[in-house]
Amino acid sequence: MSDLVPNGNDVVSELVDLLLDRIHIDKELGQHFLINEKILQRAVEISGAGADSHILEIGPGPGTLTHFLLALGSKVTAIEFDGMVVEHLQRVHSQAIESGQLCLVKGDALHVAWPKDLTHVVSNPPYQISSPLLSKIDNWQNEAKRRDDNELQSVVLLLQEEFASRLTMEFGIASRGPLGINMALNWQCSLDLKVPPHSFTPHPEVHSRLVLLKPRNLMDELDIEVEPRLVKRMVDHAFAERRRKMRNRLKGTPRKIERVPNWNRKIWRQVADKLLSGKEDINLGSGWEDFRPEDLEVNEWLILAQKFEHINNELVE
């Protein structure tokens, strides 16, 4: 529990005011502090976390969300970049730190090691790290699977609304891109509450949105087996020039394709040439070669990557 007014109605305001008395807001660090208790409680609620959970919070700021996470009885690891904010958190959550319920880490969440026994991520992160943070979350989950270790049960993030729309591909083709397609391989991403600027201090210039990520394995669901790294390289490459047709994008070679097992630039070109010759059957819509990248749905990217692998195997044989 928080050391400050644990059952009081003004704990959020008190924690924010205590921090603002000691620091100057650094906009370069994305310091916009959520002051809407309803949103904080909703983030905790949809996470599904409980007393046996180990929750990662990134950028705890005044410690308001931390307060509600600790109230669950959960173990919390909070990573904060700003040294003055760390000192504030050490004061206001000293009891939880002393008991071992809260582990406060000073550092960059994108570069420090995360505990291997995490079960949830619940955070209001700086907007400027949203994309690399999701990449790290996805990589952490994949590593946990490879270790046959605890996997994340849910991720709740408060994100810029436009970014959240692209992550969840809310508007179909209009919001379809590498972010949403690549994350959809391992996560069911859904939108929750909208959060207006006045819910923060200071007010950001954009609206925000709570997003819930629940783990999934789309390949298992569709009974498609393909190397995920090949899918991601293919998607990223195609969308690098999203207005060009698929045939043109596939004739080019993805960057760093050599990092995908059994692939290099020469093999890619051979496979693409054979597929685009029109002599290969592929379970995509007629004329798919003239589609633009956003016209393909997530399952169709998996089908395309699987066909690339199949042709590659035939060439090796």
Secondary structure, DSSP 8 states (H G I E B T S, - for coil): --SS-TT-TTHHHHHHHHHHTT----GGGT--EE--HHHHHHHHHHHT--TT-EEEEE--TTSHHHHHHHHTT-EEEEEE--HHHHHHHHHHTHHHHHHTSEEEEES-TTTS---TT--EEEE---GGGHHHHHHHHHHHHHHHHHHT----SEEEEEEEHHHHHHHHTTTGGGG-SHHHHHHHTTEEEEEEEEE-GGGEES--SS-EEEEEEEE--HHHHHT----HHHHHHHHHHHHTTTTS-HHHHHHS--TTGGGSTT--HHHHHHHHHHHHTT-S--SS-TTGGGS-GGGS-HHHHHHHHHHHHHHHHHHH-
